[in-house]
């Protein structure tokens, strides 16, 4: 489902007519449960630096494996299972500055590594033409970085041995993904069907953003999502053990592709500090 946001930032008040969208919301495959999220769980995610103002306990049916899993949807587009939350709590926390990507050492992918990505082309979950082009551009973004990660892209339906599966599902605009585990990226990237109406560059932005989550990247503005969305929680520094990535800012980075929300005028490219962060990590 598309989230519309009008920026409330005084510094860009003249741009208040720009439509902002969350890379965030879900519609068909993520269903909120009737259970309230326990206060202890919220406290745990706060310790990890997440904004819990809109946390949901959701049940997800994977359209490929048909397995049902329950987890917590945070900041609109990040799905974390209870087991992953516990592993994050048990590992050493690294926070990449007040505005940088935050991650756990056990929630990064191993490098060097070749990551096989497939754009799904079968049935109702097939990527449309705009999405297929945008996926190629997104993979090009990552392969242009000076990292130990190489991305190999194919299209088709034989997804079983792939590391990342990118597919379309019903929704207004945006997408969702999760964090890596065991040194491997999160496998499932949903792109909502309405995203294509905003053009190839916007879809490229969304896919690049969601693959960023698959590699362990956090929202750059997790500490105050109102900066990109016009509303959202403020969790301060987001935990203990903070370590700033050399070469990245300690102030708000308006050009980051990992901001919580995005505009209809996105160009789909990494900001310079996104590149610095990824090349430092990998």
HELIX and SHEET records of a PDB file:
HELIX    1   1 UNK A   10  UNK A   15  5                                   6    
HELIX    2   2 UNK A   39  UNK A   47  1                                   9    
HELIX    3   3 UNK A   82  UNK A   90  1                                   9    
HELIX    4   4 UNK A  105  UNK A  107  5                                   3    
HELIX    5   5 UNK A  123  UNK A  125  5                                   3    
HELIX    6   6 UNK A  129  UNK A  143  1                                  15    
HELIX    7   7 UNK A  193  UNK A  198  5                                   6    
HELIX    8   8 UNK A  200  UNK A  214  1                                  15    
HELIX    9   9 UNK A  226  UNK A  229  1                                   4    
HELIX   10  10 UNK A  272  UNK A  281  1                                  10    
SHEET    1   A 2 UNK A  20  UNK A  22  0                                        
SHEET    2   A 2 UNK A 261  UNK A 263 -1                                        
SHEET    1   B 9 UNK A  30  UNK A  32  0                                        
SHEET    2   B 9 UNK A  56  UNK A  61 -1                                        
SHEET    3   B 9 UNK A  68  UNK A  74 -1                                        
SHEET    4   B 9 UNK A  78  UNK A  81 -1                                        
SHEET    5   B 9 UNK A 175  UNK A 178  1                                        
SHEET    6   B 9 UNK A 188  UNK A 192 -1                                        
SHEET    7   B 9 UNK A 164  UNK A 169  1                                        
SHEET    8   B 9 UNK A 113  UNK A 120  1                                        
SHEET    9   B 9 UNK A 149  UNK A 156  1                                        
SHEET    1   C 2 UNK A  93  UNK A  95  0                                        
SHEET    2   C 2 UNK A 102  UNK A 104 -1                                        
END                                                                             
